[in-house]
Amino acid sequence: MNNLLPNGSAYYARTSTDEQKEKQTIQSQVSALEAEVQKNGEVLAARYTDDGFSGAILDRPALDKLRADAKEKVFTKLYIYSPDRLARDLMLQLMIVKRA
């Protein structure tokens, strides 16, 4: 899954604390997400990871890139480990989806 192709699927993974970052929990999310994409026989178009960023804020480098790429239709489907990885607050989750 090293070759990324346009119009495939993408995933977003995030951890928020230094402890999570040290325990490499983002890698467990990435592994699960890549396995799901592969299980579904889909092509991976992009990977987005924010390691050590709070889900309570929207200003995150990979999330910013994801949102820009969504507008450019770089991918057609987004995988997330759980909704709180995208944002902690439901209203922020909805805002991200609506603006993408």
Secondary structure, 3 states (H helix, E strand, C coil): CCCCCCCEEEEEEEECCHHHHHCCHHHHHHHHHHHHHHHCCCCEEEEEEEECCCCCCCCCHHHHHHHHHHHCCCEEEEEECCHHHHCCCHHHHHHHHHHC
